[in-house]
Amino acid sequence: MNIIVVDWNRGAANFNYFTAVSYTREAAQNLTGFILTMQEEGASLSSVHLIGVSLGAHLAGFVGANLKGKIGRITGLDPAGPMFTSAKPEERLDPSDAMFVDVLHTDMDSFGLRGAHGHVDFYANGGVDQPGCPKTIFAGKSYFVCDHQRSVFLYLCALNRTCHLTGYPCSSYNHFLDGQCLQCEAFKPASCPVLGYNMSSWRDTLIRLGQTKVYFTTTTSLPYKKLSYRVDMVTWNQYLRWGVVYFRLHSGRSFTEARVDHKLLRFEQYTSTRLLAQFDEDIQNIQKISMRISTGNIIGPRYKMRLIRIRFTPLDHPERPLMCRFDVIMEENMEVSFRPLPCSSHL
């Protein structure tokens, strides 16, 4: 493998962003000529893989378009948004620029480009507001660049194999958080797509499917990966309640917590609910599970709720056993703990 770094800093680091955008075309022409020279010396266009960050993602797309989409692959890391939001496909990165195009989004509400622009688009934390990045302007420069730069750190982590970030196909980030999109049947016998350099297990399927959006969440720092469980539970309560759910997994003195609080959940008499619970730490040999349904009720009486059954399915480690529990009485806003039991196959 030969790695070539294209330094176009004198064009990209222009204080006038509009000028920097115009330089992408000129830089693309120069890089196209270089690749054609490589081809004359025996290199195959199908073996070329361009990785571009921000404006560099569109530059890579222009090179691919110049070469009639015959290069093997383009990876776009949070393609730049300003001046490209309303651009036509030929004016930005798009799937026709290479035989395979994968894109990672981390800052779509600021410097990144919204939408889907590859054969597969990975949306880290929905493509906006990365964990650990500043939330106020008082943080200085980091407030503006942290989300955008996270795409580089996530991809480097994947390249170094220090993290394993699986994206789940879904129509939206909210549906993903709701636990509605945790199936990977389309990619069997492989898993759902994993961010990184080696996409051979999913490439053909993704090209056949067309443009596919996949979602994942991360922690604030290396190795970024969250441990995911699909939680299926059936509750019964006499009165309508709305609330959010908290889980804790315990092993000895160690524990990790998940908050399912992206929206209020409805609990009304006999209710079947599916959740996506994501934990920052991977705890094995789970001895106890704690759970709380928080309704925000601090004045009136605490209503009892009956947890008829609950099942935890490990998504990242399918070899691990499913965990279940049946018939637990709990009160709203009060934590209840129980020992998980093996699940029968029909649940």
C-alpha positions in Angstrom: 0.0 0.0 0.0 1.3 3.5 -0.9 0.0 6.5 1.0 0.3 10.0 -0.5 -0.6 13.1 1.5 -1.8 16.0 -0.5 -0.8 19.3 1.1 -3.0 22.0 -0.3 -2.9 24.1 2.9 -2.0 27.3 1.1 -5.3 27.1 -0.7 -7.5 25.6 2.1 -6.2 27.8 4.9 -7.3 31.1 3.2 -9.0 33.6 5.5 -11.5 34.1 2.8 -13.6 31.0 2.8 -15.1 31.8 -0.6 -11.6 31.8 -2.1 -10.8 28.5 -0.4 -13.9 27.0 -2.0 -12.8 28.2 -5.4 -9.3 26.7 -4.9 -10.9 23.2 -4.5 -11.4 23.0 -8.3 -7.8 24.1 -9.1 -6.4 21.6 -6.5 -8.6 18.9 -8.0 -7.2 19.5 -11.5 -3.7 19.2 -10.1 -4.5 16.0 -8.3 -6.3 14.5 -11.3 -3.2 15.1 -13.4 -1.0 13.4 -10.8 -3.3 10.3 -10.7 -3.4 10.1 -14.5 0.4 10.0 -14.4 0.3 7.2 -11.9 -2.1 5.4 -14.2 0.4 5.8 -17.1 3.0 4.2 -14.8 0.8 1.1 -14.3 -1.5 2.1 -11.4 -5.1 1.1 -11.5 -7.8 3.7 -11.0 -9.9 1.1 -9.2 -7.2 0.8 -6.5 -7.2 4.5 -5.7 -8.8 5.5 -2.4 -9.1 9.2 -1.6 -9.9 10.4 1.9 -10.9 14.0 2.2 -11.8 16.2 5.2 -14.3 19.1 5.0 -13.5 20.9 1.8 -11.1 18.1 1.0 -14.1 15.7 0.7 -15.5 17.8 -2.1 -12.1 18.1 -3.7 -11.9 14.3 -3.7 -15.3 14.3 -5.3 -14.2 16.7 -8.1 -11.2 14.4 -8.8 -13.5 11.4 -9.0 -15.8 13.3 -11.4 -12.8 14.3 -13.5 -11.9 10.6 -13.8 -15.5 9.6 -14.7 -16.2 7.9 -11.4 -13.6 5.2 -12.1 -11.5 5.5 -9.0 -12.1 2.8 -6.4 -13.3 4.7 -3.4 -13.8 8.1 -1.8 -14.2 8.6 2.0 -15.6 12.0 3.0 -15.0 13.1 6.6 -17.7 15.6 7.5 -17.9 17.3 4.0 -18.0 21.1 4.2 -21.5 22.6 4.3 -21.2 26.3 3.7 -21.6 27.1 0.0 -22.5 23.4 -0.7 -25.9 23.1 0.9 -27.8 23.8 -2.2 -25.2 22.6 -4.6 -26.1 20.2 -7.4 -24.5 16.7 -7.3 -21.8 17.7 -9.8 -20.9 20.6 -7.6 -20.2 18.6 -4.5 -19.3 15.0 -3.4 -21.8 12.5 -4.5 -22.0 8.7 -5.0 -21.2 8.9 -8.7 -17.7 10.3 -8.0 -16.3 6.8 -7.3 -17.1 3.1 -7.5 -17.8 3.4 -3.7 -18.3 6.5 -1.6 -18.6 6.4 2.2 -19.2 9.5 4.3 -19.0 10.3 8.0 -21.1 13.2 9.4 -20.3 14.9 12.8 -21.2 18.6 12.4 -24.2 19.0 10.1 -25.7 22.0 12.0 -22.6 24.1 11.5 -19.6 23.4 9.3 -20.7 20.1 7.9 -23.1 19.2 5.0 -26.6 17.9 5.7 -28.1 15.1 3.8 -26.8 11.8 2.4 -24.0 12.0 -0.2 -22.4 8.5 -0.4 -23.4 4.9 -0.9 -23.3 4.8 2.9 -23.5 7.8 5.2 -22.5 7.3 8.9 -24.1 9.7 11.3 -22.2 9.9 14.6 -24.6 11.0 17.3 -27.0 11.9 14.6 -24.3 13.9 12.8 -24.5 16.9 15.2 -23.3 17.9 18.7 -20.6 15.4 19.6 -20.2 14.4 23.2 -17.4 16.2 25.0 -17.4 19.2 22.7 -18.1 22.6 24.2 -21.7 23.8 24.3 -21.0 27.6 24.7 -19.0 30.1 22.8 -17.0 30.9 25.9 -14.9 27.8 25.2 -13.3 29.8 22.3 -12.1 28.2 19.1 -12.9 24.7 20.3 -16.6 25.6 20.3 -16.5 26.1 16.6 -14.2 23.3 15.4 -14.6 20.4 17.9 -17.7 18.8 16.3 -16.2 19.2 12.8 -12.8 17.7 13.8 -14.4 14.8 15.6 -14.9 13.1 12.2 -11.1 12.8 11.9 -10.6 11.4 15.4 -13.3 8.8 14.9 -11.9 7.7 11.6 -8.4 7.5 12.9 -9.7 5.5 15.9 -11.3 3.1 13.4 -8.1 2.9 11.3 -6.0 2.1 14.3 -8.6 -0.5 15.4 -8.8 1.0 18.8 -12.5 1.4 18.4 -15.3 -0.6 16.7 -18.2 1.6 15.7 -21.2 -0.1 14.2 -23.8 1.9 12.3 -27.4 0.7 12.2 -29.5 1.4 9.0 -32.4 3.7 9.9 -34.6 6.5 8.4 -33.7 8.9 11.2 -31.7 9.3 14.4 -34.8 9.5 16.5 -36.0 6.2 15.2 -32.6 4.7 15.9 -32.7 6.0 19.5 -36.2 4.6 19.8 -34.8 1.1 19.1 -36.7 0.7 15.9 -33.7 0.1 13.6 -31.5 -2.5 15.2 -31.7 -5.3 12.6 -28.9 -6.3 10.3 -30.5 -9.0 8.2 -29.7 -7.1 4.9 -26.0 -7.6 5.5 -25.9 -11.2 6.7 -23.7 -13.1 7.3 -21.9 -9.9 8.1 -22.9 -7.5 10.9 -24.3 -4.0 10.2 -21.6 -1.7 8.6 -18.6 -0.8 10.7 -16.9 2.5 10.3 -13.3 2.2 8.9 -11.0 1.3 6.1 -12.1 -2.2 5.5 -15.6 -2.1 4.0 -15.3 -5.2 1.9 -17.9 -7.1 3.9 -20.6 -4.5 3.1 -19.5 -2.8 -0.1 -21.4 -4.9 -2.6 -24.6 -4.8 -0.5 -24.4 -1.1 0.1 -23.9 -0.4 -3.7 -26.9 -2.6 -4.4 -29.1 -0.9 -1.8 -28.3 2.6 -3.0 -27.8 5.4 -0.5 -28.0 4.0 3.0 -28.0 6.0 6.2 -26.5 4.4 9.3 -26.4 5.8 12.8 -24.4 5.2 16.0 -23.6 7.0 19.2 -20.3 7.6 21.0 -18.8 8.4 24.3 -16.8 11.6 24.9 -13.3 10.1 24.3 -11.4 7.1 23.2 -12.3 4.4 22.5 -15.7 6.2 21.8 -17.7 3.0 21.7 -20.9 2.6 23.7 -22.2 -0.8 24.7 -25.7 -1.3 23.3 -28.6 -3.4 24.5 -32.0 -3.7 22.9 -34.5 -3.7 25.8 -38.0 -5.1 25.4 -40.3 -4.7 28.3 -44.0 -5.1 29.1 -45.4 -3.0 31.9 -48.9 -2.7 33.5 -50.1 0.3 35.4 -53.6 1.5 36.3 -53.0 5.2 35.5 -51.5 6.8 32.4 -47.9 7.8 33.2 -45.2 9.5 31.1 -41.5 9.2 31.9 -37.9 8.4 31.1 -36.0 5.3 32.0 -32.7 4.8 33.7 -30.8 1.5 33.8 -27.7 0.3 35.8 -25.7 -2.8 35.2 -23.8 -4.1 38.2 -20.8 -6.5 38.4 -19.3 -6.6 41.9 -18.6 -3.0 42.8 -18.5 -1.8 39.2 -21.5 -0.4 37.4 -22.4 1.5 34.3 -25.6 3.6 33.7 -27.7 4.3 30.6 -30.3 7.1 30.4 -33.1 6.6 27.9 -34.3 10.2 28.0 -34.3 11.6 24.5 -38.1 11.7 24.8 -40.9 10.9 27.2 -42.2 7.4 27.0 -45.9 6.5 27.4 -46.9 3.9 30.0 -50.6 3.1 29.9 -52.1 -0.1 31.4 -50.7 -2.9 29.4 -47.8 -1.4 27.4 -45.1 -3.1 25.3 -42.0 -0.9 24.9 -38.8 -1.4 23.0 -35.8 0.8 24.0 -32.1 1.2 23.0 -30.0 1.4 26.1 -26.4 2.4 25.6 -23.8 2.3 28.3 -20.4 4.0 28.4 -18.6 1.0 29.8 -18.6 -2.7 28.9 -19.3 -4.7 32.1 -19.4 -8.4 31.9 -20.7 -11.1 34.2 -23.7 -8.9 35.1 -25.0 -9.8 38.6 -27.6 -7.2 39.1 -29.7 -4.7 37.1 -31.2 -1.6 38.6 -34.0 0.3 36.9 -36.0 3.5 37.5 -38.9 5.1 35.6 -38.8 8.8 36.3 -42.1 10.6 35.8 -41.1 13.9 37.3 -44.0 13.6 39.9 -42.8 15.1 43.1 -46.1 16.3 44.7 -48.7 13.6 44.3 -48.6 10.0 45.4 -46.2 7.5 43.8 -48.1 5.2 41.6 -47.1 1.5 41.4 -46.1 -0.1 38.1 -45.8 -3.8 37.4 -43.0 -4.9 35.2 -44.5 -8.0 33.7 -41.3 -8.9 31.8 -38.1 -7.3 30.6 -35.5 -8.7 28.2 -31.9 -7.3 27.5 -30.4 -8.3 24.2 -26.7 -7.5 23.7 -26.2 -6.0 20.3 -22.4 -5.7 20.2 -21.8 -9.2 21.6 -24.4 -11.6 20.2 -22.4 -14.5 21.8 -23.4 -13.2 25.3 -26.6 -14.6 26.8 -29.9 -12.7 26.8 -31.0 -11.5 30.3 -34.6 -11.5 31.5 -36.7 -10.9 34.5 -40.4 -11.4 35.2 -43.1 -9.9 37.4 -41.4 -7.1 39.3 -43.4 -4.5 41.3 -41.9 -1.0 41.1 -42.9 2.6 42.0 -42.5 5.6 39.8 -39.3 7.6 40.6 -38.0 4.8 42.8 -35.1 2.5 41.8 -35.7 -1.2 41.9 -33.0 -3.9 41.6 -33.2 -7.5 40.5 -31.0 -10.4 39.5 -31.2 -11.2 35.7 -32.3 -14.7 34.7 -31.7 -16.7 31.5 -34.3 -16.1 28.9 -36.3 -18.8 27.2 -36.0 -18.8 23.4 -39.7 -17.9 22.7 -39.6 -14.6 24.6 
